[in-house]
Amino acid sequence: AYFKYCTEILFEQARERGLTIECHFVDESEPVLPVALQSGAAPGGFLLFHHRLEPIGVRLWEGGHRVVVLGVPPAGVHPRIPCVHADHELSGYLQVRHLLDAGHRRLAIVHPDGELRETVRWQGHQRAIAEAKRRHGITATLGMIQGAEWASWLTDPGRVSAYFSEPDAPTAVAAWNDHVAARLLGLLNRSGISVPGQVSLIGCDCLPEGTLVHPAITTIDNAIDRLIHAALDLLTRAERPPSPVVMTTVPTVVQRASVRNISAEGRAVPL
């Protein structure tokens, strides 16, 4: 869903600029330039839709090509070639801070792919938790549902019911993006768990499907359209951009209907 949304924006912006786009799929586990691009006339530039494809980008960059990576690197990793991405640390901070401001103290993060602790967004989650403790003396817990556990939820909704039936179950969940949030919303609905009545939910990336479900999902807008605009600017400017140049967008909270403010009900003290 995220990639589809990005490509829709990319094709629209490219059309407005009179550019032609070719899409090639690459195995992220073995990033090798597609055979179709290894011979013949080289395109004017390469836009790589994930930081895991950076090894391809480095080889292209060293060969004199214009390359931009669209995607945030893992925590502690610095880009080696031009890169555009949202401020994921701030995205993670805003997700958790919004739930804390609404009075929630037992939180969980849903991250379907990879290790959450290796992401920059996890650092933002942790900053929000630490800040609440340091400034307001508020203790909040932050659980994780990821990888195999998340996959088991998709095949056995009974696990969802069991998880949220525990006495110390989270009252609010932050999902990796709105696609994951929408899938979780469906699982919660099938389990008879109301959103936001029993569990609040916040997504990320402001994907269209977040508005197509009920309730509409509160989210973080990472300004994907501006990221792609910046990437195309780097690829088409008169001079090849210096490397590594990094451009970021500032995320914002988009409030909809999936987060319940329990602090307004007197159940928790707002920050």
Backbone torsions as a table, in degrees:
resi	resn	phi	psi	omega
1	ALA	NA	-41.9	179.6
2	TYR	-65.0	-47.6	-178.8
3	PHE	-63.6	-41.9	179.1
4	LYS	-60.1	-45.3	179.6
5	TYR	-62.3	-43.5	179.1
6	CYS	-61.6	-44.1	-178.5
7	THR	-67.2	-34.3	176.5
8	GLU	-61.9	-44.2	178.1
9	ILE	-66.2	-42.0	-179.3
10	LEU	-59.6	-48.2	-178.0
11	PHE	-64.8	-37.9	179.1
12	GLU	-64.9	-45.9	-179.3
13	GLN	-69.4	-36.3	178.1
14	ALA	-64.7	-40.5	178.9
15	ARG	-62.2	-40.5	178.8
16	GLU	-64.1	-28.2	179.9
17	ARG	-92.5	-3.1	-177.3
18	GLY	75.3	25.8	-179.0
19	LEU	-97.9	152.2	174.7
20	THR	-106.3	134.8	-177.6
21	ILE	-116.1	133.9	169.7
22	GLU	-115.5	135.8	178.2
23	CYS	-107.2	132.4	175.9
24	HIS	-130.9	134.3	-178.9
25	PHE	-95.9	138.7	-175.7
26	VAL	-128.6	140.4	174.9
27	ASP	-72.6	113.9	-176.6
28	GLU	-64.1	-26.6	-179.3
29	SER	-74.4	-23.9	177.5
30	GLU	-135.7	74.2	-173.5
31	PRO	-68.4	102.3	179.0
32	VAL	-127.6	139.3	178.9
33	LEU	-60.1	130.1	179.8
34	PRO	-55.0	145.0	-178.4
35	VAL	-55.8	-37.5	-177.7
36	ALA	-60.8	-20.9	-178.4
37	LEU	-103.1	0.5	-176.9
38	GLN	-87.4	-6.6	178.2
39	SER	-142.7	165.0	-180.0
40	GLY	83.9	-173.9	-178.0
41	ALA	-67.3	133.2	179.6
42	ALA	-78.7	144.7	175.9
43	PRO	-68.6	169.6	-178.8
44	GLY	-69.3	-20.5	179.7
45	GLY	-174.6	166.1	-178.3
46	PHE	-124.7	129.7	174.5
47	LEU	-114.5	116.6	-175.4
48	LEU	-103.3	122.4	-173.5
49	PHE	-91.9	51.5	167.7
50	HIS	170.4	142.9	-179.4
51	HIS	-66.1	-22.7	178.3
52	ARG	-65.4	-14.7	177.6
53	LEU	-90.1	4.8	-177.4
54	GLU	-56.8	-35.9	178.0
55	PRO	-55.1	-37.9	174.9
56	ILE	-63.6	-45.4	-178.0
57	GLY	-60.9	-39.3	179.7
58	VAL	-62.4	-43.5	179.4
59	ARG	-64.3	-41.0	178.3
60	LEU	-65.4	-43.0	180.0
61	TRP	-60.8	-44.7	179.5
62	GLU	-65.7	-23.0	176.5
63	GLY	-85.8	4.3	175.7
64	GLY	94.6	5.8	-178.7
65	HIS	-86.3	159.1	172.3
66	ARG	-86.1	129.5	-176.0
67	VAL	-141.8	139.5	172.4
68	VAL	-136.4	133.5	173.7
69	VAL	-95.4	129.7	173.7
70	LEU	-103.7	100.5	-178.5
71	GLY	155.5	144.3	-177.4
72	VAL	-82.2	136.7	175.9
73	PRO	-73.1	164.4	175.8
74	PRO	-62.3	163.4	178.7
75	ALA	-56.9	132.5	177.3
76	GLY	83.6	-0.5	-179.7
77	VAL	-106.0	131.7	-178.5
78	HIS	-105.8	134.9	-179.0
79	PRO	-60.0	145.4	177.7
80	ARG	-103.5	-11.2	179.5
81	ILE	-137.6	169.7	180.0
82	PRO	-51.5	137.7	-172.2
83	CYS	-147.3	138.0	173.4
84	VAL	-124.8	138.1	178.9
85	HIS	-164.4	160.7	174.1
86	ALA	-74.5	163.1	175.3
87	ASP	-78.7	87.7	-174.7
88	HIS	-69.5	-26.6	175.2
89	GLU	-62.6	-43.5	178.3
90	LEU	-69.9	-35.3	176.2
91	SER	-58.1	-47.7	179.5
92	GLY	-64.3	-40.2	177.2
93	TYR	-60.8	-47.1	-176.9
94	LEU	-65.7	-36.9	177.1
95	GLN	-57.5	-54.5	-176.5
96	VAL	-70.0	-40.6	180.0
97	ARG	-60.7	-39.8	179.7
98	HIS	-62.9	-40.5	179.0
99	LEU	-69.5	-39.2	176.8
100	LEU	-64.5	-41.9	178.7
101	ASP	-61.8	-28.7	178.7
102	ALA	-82.7	3.0	174.7
103	GLY	97.7	1.4	-177.3
104	HIS	-81.8	138.8	-178.1
105	ARG	-123.1	-16.4	175.6
106	ARG	-112.8	108.5	-172.8
107	LEU	-120.0	159.6	173.6
108	ALA	-141.1	152.8	177.8
109	ILE	-117.0	132.2	175.1
110	VAL	-104.9	118.9	-178.6
111	HIS	-133.1	104.2	-169.0
112	PRO	-76.1	-22.1	-169.0
113	ASP	-133.2	122.7	176.4
114	GLY	85.6	-168.2	-176.3
115	GLU	-102.9	116.3	-176.8
116	LEU	-58.6	-38.2	-175.6
117	ARG	-65.3	-15.1	179.5
118	GLU	-89.3	-0.7	-176.2
119	THR	-96.2	154.3	175.3
120	VAL	-66.8	-32.5	-178.6
121	ARG	-63.3	-35.0	177.0
122	TRP	-59.8	-37.4	177.2
123	GLN	-61.4	-37.7	176.8
124	GLY	-66.9	-40.3	175.4
125	HIS	-57.4	-47.2	-177.5
126	GLN	-65.1	-36.8	179.0
127	ARG	-62.8	-41.4	-180.0
128	ALA	-64.4	-41.2	179.2
129	ILE	-64.7	-46.0	-178.9
130	ALA	-65.4	-38.5	-179.9
131	GLU	-64.7	-41.3	178.6
132	ALA	-61.8	-38.3	179.2
133	LYS	-70.1	-45.6	-174.7
134	ARG	-69.8	-43.2	-173.7
135	ARG	-87.9	-29.2	-171.8
136	HIS	-126.6	-1.0	-179.1
137	GLY	67.7	22.6	-177.5
138	ILE	-94.7	127.5	176.6
139	THR	-100.8	122.2	178.2
140	ALA	-125.4	146.3	177.9
141	THR	-104.5	150.0	-175.8
142	LEU	-136.4	102.7	178.1
143	GLY	-92.5	173.2	-179.0
144	MET	-132.7	137.1	168.9
145	ILE	-122.3	111.2	-176.0
146	GLN	-150.6	167.7	174.1
147	GLY	54.2	-124.9	-175.3
148	ALA	-62.9	-35.2	179.8
149	GLU	-64.8	-45.3	177.7
150	TRP	-61.9	-42.2	179.1
151	ALA	-60.5	-37.0	179.5
152	SER	-68.6	-31.5	176.3
153	TRP	-63.3	-37.7	-177.1
154	LEU	-68.6	-28.6	-178.7
155	THR	-99.0	-18.8	-178.1
156	ASP	-138.0	86.4	-178.7
157	PRO	-58.4	-18.5	177.3
158	GLY	-60.5	-28.5	177.7
159	ARG	-66.6	-31.5	178.1
160	VAL	-66.2	-47.4	178.9
161	SER	-59.7	-43.6	-179.0
162	ALA	-63.8	-41.8	-178.0
163	TYR	-62.0	-47.3	-175.6
164	PHE	-84.8	-0.5	175.1
165	SER	-90.0	-11.5	179.3
166	GLU	-65.0	145.7	-178.3
167	PRO	-57.8	-32.9	-178.4
168	ASP	-104.3	26.7	-179.1
169	ALA	-64.5	151.2	178.2
170	PRO	-61.9	146.7	172.7
171	THR	-97.9	-6.5	-179.8
172	ALA	-150.9	146.4	-177.4
173	VAL	-131.5	137.1	171.7
174	ALA	-107.8	123.6	-178.9
175	ALA	-98.6	153.3	-176.8
176	TRP	-58.3	-40.5	173.7
177	ASN	-152.3	-179.8	-175.5
178	ASP	-70.2	-27.2	176.0
179	HIS	-64.5	-46.4	177.0
180	VAL	-63.9	-40.5	179.3
181	ALA	-61.7	-41.4	179.9
182	ALA	-66.0	-38.2	177.3
183	ARG	-66.7	-41.0	177.8
184	LEU	-65.0	-39.5	178.0
185	LEU	-58.6	-42.4	177.2
186	GLY	-62.7	-41.4	178.4
187	LEU	-64.0	-42.2	179.4
188	LEU	-65.2	-41.8	178.6
189	ASN	-60.9	-44.4	-179.5
190	ARG	-67.0	-23.9	179.3
191	SER	-89.8	2.4	180.0
192	GLY	75.8	20.9	179.7
193	ILE	-103.3	120.0	-173.8
194	SER	-84.6	142.6	174.5
195	VAL	-119.3	122.9	5.8
196	PRO	-97.2	10.8	-174.8
197	GLY	-55.3	-47.4	-179.3
198	GLN	-104.4	-35.7	-179.5
199	VAL	-134.5	128.8	174.6
200	SER	-89.8	155.5	-172.2
201	LEU	-144.5	131.4	174.6
202	ILE	-129.2	138.0	179.3
203	GLY	-105.4	-155.1	179.5
204	CYS	-159.9	152.8	175.5
205	ASP	89.8	-9.4	175.8
206	CYS	55.8	47.3	178.1
207	LEU	-75.4	149.2	-176.9
208	PRO	-56.0	-35.3	-175.3
209	GLU	-65.3	-17.0	176.4
210	GLY	-65.9	-19.7	178.3
211	THR	-97.5	-5.4	-174.9
212	LEU	-98.0	2.0	-180.0
213	VAL	-113.9	167.1	177.6
214	HIS	-125.0	124.5	-1.9
215	PRO	-75.4	155.9	174.8
216	ALA	-59.8	142.7	-169.2
217	ILE	-90.4	123.3	170.0
218	THR	-61.0	140.0	-170.7
219	THR	-149.7	177.7	173.6
220	ILE	-112.2	124.4	178.6
221	ASP	-88.9	111.6	179.1
222	ASN	-92.3	10.3	175.0
223	ALA	55.1	54.5	-178.2
224	ILE	-60.1	-37.0	179.9
225	ASP	-61.3	-38.5	179.2
226	ARG	-72.8	-31.6	175.6
227	LEU	-62.6	-46.4	-178.9
228	ILE	-67.5	-37.5	176.3
229	HIS	-59.9	-43.8	179.1
230	ALA	-65.0	-39.7	179.4
231	ALA	-63.0	-43.8	179.1
232	LEU	-66.6	-34.9	175.5
233	ASP	-60.7	-43.7	180.0
234	LEU	-65.2	-35.4	-177.4
235	LEU	-77.5	-21.7	-173.0
236	THR	-115.1	-1.4	-179.3
237	ARG	-64.8	160.0	-174.6
238	ALA	-60.5	-42.1	-179.5
239	GLU	-106.6	143.6	176.9
240	ARG	-62.3	131.3	-176.3
241	PRO	-65.1	151.7	175.6
242	PRO	-66.6	158.6	178.9
243	SER	-125.8	138.3	-4.3
244	PRO	-92.4	120.9	171.2
245	VAL	-96.0	134.8	-178.5
246	VAL	-123.4	128.3	177.9
247	MET	-120.8	134.7	-177.9
248	THR	-128.4	157.6	172.2
249	THR	-112.6	157.1	-178.4
250	VAL	-98.8	119.4	-178.9
251	PRO	-74.8	157.4	177.3
252	THR	-138.2	155.9	177.9
253	VAL	-83.3	133.7	173.5
254	VAL	-112.6	106.0	-176.3
255	GLN	-82.4	128.0	175.6
256	ARG	-126.1	-122.9	-170.4
257	ALA	-126.6	10.1	-172.2
258	SER	-100.5	2.9	178.8
259	VAL	-117.5	124.9	178.7
260	ARG	-94.5	130.2	179.9
261	ASN	-88.7	93.1	-178.4
262	ILE	-80.5	-16.0	175.7
263	SER	-68.0	-31.6	178.3
264	ALA	-69.9	-18.0	179.0
265	GLU	-92.9	4.0	179.1
266	GLY	80.6	13.5	-178.4
267	ARG	-90.6	-13.4	178.5
268	ALA	-155.5	156.8	179.8
269	VAL	-91.4	125.0	179.9
270	PRO	-66.5	156.7	178.8
271	LEU	-73.8	NA	NA
